[in-house]
Amino acid sequence: MGRLIIISNRLPFSLDREGDKVSVRQSSGGLVSAIKSYFENSGAQKGSLTEKMWMGVADFPQEDWDMVAASQELGQDFGIIPLFVDKELYDNYYNGFSNSVLWPLFHYFSSLATYESQYFDAYVQVNRLFAEKIAPLLEPGDQVWIHDYQLMVLPHLLRQKKPDATIGFFLHIPFPSYEIFRLLPTEWKKTLLHGIMGADLIGFHTYDYVQHFLQSAKMLLGVDNYFHNLQYQDRLIRIDLFPIGIDYDKFHEAASDPEVIEARNKIRNELGDKKIIFSVDRMDYTKGLMNRLNGFEYFIERYPEWREKMVFILNVVPSRGTIPAYNDRKKMIEEKIGTINGRFSTISWQPIIYRYNHLSFNELVALYQAADVALITPLRDGMNLVAKEYVASSTNGKGVLILSELAGAASELGEAILVNPTDTEDVASAITRALAMPLYEQRNRISLMQRRLQEYDVIKWVNDFMDQLSQVKQEQQKQKVKLLDEKTTAGIRRHYQRAKNRCLFLDYDGTLVPFTRLPSEASPDNSVKDLLLRLSSDPRNNVIVISGRDVTSLDRWLGAMPITLVAEHGASFKKKNEAWQQLVSVSDLWKDEIRRVMQLFVIRCAGSFIEEKANTIAWHYRNTQTGLGFSRSRELLNTLSQLIQNTTLQVIDGNKVVEVRISGFDKGATALKIINETDPDFVLCIGDDTTDEDMFKALEGEAYTIKVSNGASAAHYTILSQQQVVPLLNSLTLVSPAGDGSTESGPPMQSKITQ
């Protein structure tokens, strides 16, 4: 490994000036804590990074930075790259687009989003400043890890300047459903998706966020995924979930720290035998503090037996105090706390102890340790590390976690009492259940959650992400398309001429013949017929035309030739000089439902039409207006994907066609079956479409695979035009001139293929 360069909106520290003296104050954010914990761990640097660097916007003047940098009093484990940004520009980028558009929208508070064009312009401009600053500093082997919603455009901007860079991107907040994301203006949402796709690896906290992103990419950019991989602009990109962990040992072992023990005992002694409910959160509308207080108030009303037997310690951490809306929210919350305390307090008891300040690490762990119940109920949260920290801090198995089902952490902490934070009755019921929970049940729940957090801590989180980033770069190298040149062609030709038993897999539309306005017009011309007859006349050749075409068309055009025909991607086939065989025999009643949907899209999209085959039904949009056809195809894909859930059908996003077919057969499985039956010593496979990728993947190491396209592919080689296919196949039959200097080239044909 080379250098690791972390890029985030903020640096991991701030500078405070008092008179002529400038001091360094460490930041306490989740990302900073996670990354620092990783590097402080002695076993975390097995990758032997040559250097660690951190880039972010400086929230201090240039002169303060120069003073600290010159005195070497920074005390950082990282090389620091500060970016100085004009104050007004930064305000529009950070308080404007980042926190007045993306933050509310991605947390499902769409009504709070403020769509101002100057915000978006500033956002792109600051992202560009990041790219311009870091690009000249990058060296071969560097790994760039970009973090969070403030820098969603940066991966693409950096990719433009450094096409071969290794770039990872991680989003720490939720990625919303497509229905929410599409609320953004068209240019904005496409720019954001296009920006993120500049990364090689894109990480999210949960499976839901991954699926939401893939859905938006499919609908807006037209890219489809294969498991968690997708192809975009000739590059393989991986999207996966990496639920951020915490430094488990740091929190768990802090229980034995004398300062923590003293602080914990002090809290317990002051509150006597009262049960303690604890919450700590930033002052943010996504945290649901008002809903939490409503739930607590209803709990006191509904369960009066708990009055004077418990106390709720609510610590709110100051956040974004310069934004008026946050100060207004603080006032509302404090008024609510005053109302509750005014209603239910007695001379000797106050139900809520409220604090508005920052907590030191020891204070925080002491409160975790002292609390009988942690009440963590955000309205929406990317992960929520407080919940994990509370669980990790338990050393005797005591404690109950009440957690919002809308927090990302809920997918990992299923043993918590999960609640809907907007349901006051649900929250109140959860509180009384938690306070009365038997100790054996508490210990059982805590131990299960602790085991999970210990296994996937922050060390595992970073290692997992960096390992996958390395893997995807290796996959990209393997998948780099190689243009088929004359030297390679000569090598293939020499191998062909030596071979005794050959298999030639040839796609039809877009490969042997060009695409036509209507499928019925794509009959083979004389050059294609002559080629197939000449190839099939050689007894050493087994020519297979493997197509998505229907049986009737293939039989009419090519049925008289001594070749093997495969129709509808493998649903039907006809061996050389034999009759057609049907591999799939099921009722076609499913077509009625699919046809009804497709007919609606024919009406909505002029020029599109439906093609029915024995086992498939397709909607073609090759003859439509380009933008409209593509847009409607995304809608149709989305509709059909929902419709066929829990069925044996699958949807194929092909070349200007959306096809529904019975799952369980494809070109790849059919090609492998033929190879196993014929045991060839030379295999050539040529195709142009999404469905041909199944063949290229299945025949990895078994064949010379060629894609008719200039895009990324699992094929080993590419030719740029369908017009090159027939001349290429004709050239195989030409005898190589002696001494042409060519060498055999191609994949290492393992197993049945011996060069």
LINWOHU-V466665 format. One record per backbone hydrogen bond with DSSP energy under -1.0 kcal/mol. NH is the residue of the N-H (numbers start at 1). CO is the residue of the C=O. Records with the same first field share a line. If there is no record, write none. Layout:
NH->CO + CO
This chain:
2->141
4->51
5->143
6->53
7->145
8->55
14->25
16->23
18->21
21->18
23->16
25->14
27->12
33->29
34->30
35->31
36->32
37->33
38->34
39->35
40->36
41->37
44->41
48->45
50->2
53->4
54->79
55->6
56->81
57->9
58->83
65->61
66->62
67->63
68->64
69->65
70->66
71->67
73->68
79->52
81->54
83->56
90->86
91->87
92->88
93->89
94->90
96->91
97->92
98->93
99->94
100->96
101->97
102->97
103->98
105->101
106->102
107->103
108->105
109->104
112->109
113->110
114->100
116->114
120->116
121->117
122->118
123->119
124->120
125->121
126->122
127->123
128->124
129->125
130->126
131->127
132->128
133->129
134->130
135->131
137->134
138->135
142->139
143->3
144->166
145->5
146->168
147->7
148->170
151->148
157->153
158->154
159->155
160->156
161->157
162->158
165->162
168->144
169->201
170->146
171->203
180->177
181->177
182->178
183->180
184->181
189->185
190->186
191->187
192->188
193->189
194->190
195->191
196->192
197->193
198->195
199->196
200->167
201->167
202->238
203->169
204->240
210->206
211->207
212->208
213->209
214->210
215->211
216->212
217->213
218->214
219->215
220->216
221->217
223->217
226->229
229->226
230->237
232->235
237->230
238->200
239->228
240->202
242->204
248->246
251->247
252->248
253->249
256->253
257->254
261->257
262->258
263->259
264->260
265->261
266->262
267->263
268->264
269->265
270->266
271->267
274->271
275->309
277->311
278->373
279->313
281->315
283->317
284->282
287->284
288->285
292->288
293->289
294->290
295->291
296->292
297->293
298->294
299->295
300->296
301->297
302->298
303->299
306->303
307->304
309->306
311->275
312->351
313->277
314->353
315->279
316->355
317->281
323->320
326->323
327->323
328->324
329->325
330->326
331->327
332->328
333->329
334->330
335->331
336->332
337->333
338->334
339->335
340->336
341->337
342->338
343->339
344->340
345->341
346->349
353->312
355->314
364->360
365->361
366->362
367->363
368->364
369->365
370->366
371->367
372->276
373->276
374->400
375->278
376->402
379->286
380->286
381->406
389->385
390->386
391->387
392->388
393->389
394->391
400->372
402->374
403->417
404->376
405->419
407->404
408->381
409->383
410->407
411->408
412->409
413->409
416->413
417->401
419->403
423->420
427->423
428->424
429->425
430->426
431->427
432->428
433->429
434->430
435->431
436->432
442->438
443->439
444->440
445->441
446->442
447->443
448->444
449->445
450->446
451->447
452->448
453->449
454->450
455->451
456->452
458->246
461->457
462->458
463->459
464->460
465->461
466->462
467->463
468->464
469->465
470->466
471->467
472->468
473->469
474->470
475->471
476->472
477->473
478->474
479->475
484->718
489->485
490->486
491->487
492->488
493->489
494->490
495->491
496->492
497->493
498->494
499->495
502->540
503->682
504->542
505->684
506->544
507->686
510->513
511->508
512->508
513->508
521->518
522->519
529->525
530->526
531->527
532->528
533->529
534->530
535->531
536->532
537->533
538->535
541->538
542->502
544->504
545->564
546->506
547->566
554->550
555->551
556->552
557->553
558->554
559->555
561->558
563->561
564->543
565->574
566->545
567->572
568->549
569->547
570->567
571->568
572->567
573->581
574->565
578->575
581->573
583->571
591->588
592->589
594->590
595->591
596->592
597->593
598->594
599->595
600->596
601->597
602->598
603->599
604->600
608->605
609->620
611->618
613->616
617->660
618->611
619->658
620->609
621->656
624->621
629->625
630->626
631->627
632->628
633->629
634->630
635->631
636->632
637->633
638->634
639->635
640->636
641->637
642->638
643->639
644->640
647->644
650->661
652->659
654->652 + 657
656->654
658->619
659->652
660->617
661->650
663->648
670->666
671->667
672->668
673->669
674->670
675->671
676->672
677->673
678->674
679->675
681->501
682->501
684->503
685->704
686->505
687->706
693->690
696->692
697->693
698->694
699->695
700->697
702->699
703->699
704->683
706->685
707->717
708->687
709->707 + 719
717->705
718->482
719->707
724->721
725->722
728->724
729->725
730->726
731->727
733->730
734->731
740->737
749->747
750->701 + 748
753->750
